[in-house]
Amino acid sequence: MMPTTQNRSLTLDGLNALFAEAGIAVERNDHLSIYEASYRGLEYQGRTLLDIGQQLIRAIADESPVRGEQPEL
């Protein structure tokens, strides 16, 4: 039996694919050695892909309706 290899590396392309549906594009600022993104008019910066990914997930979650509540139509 062949061993299963799982690649758990987070890449810029992978992070952008994750946030594409929300219209968020993460970019690398090589001059400052950070990652940047904007969402709903706010700017986010992180030293690592994980940092900025967590910030964006929190930003999206903060505006999601509370469980059990129905969004207004």
Summary of the structure (lengths in Angstrom):
residues: 73
radius of gyration: 15.6
end to end distance: 52.8
largest distance: 52.8
contacts: 143
relative contact order: 0.15
helix: 34%
strand: 19%
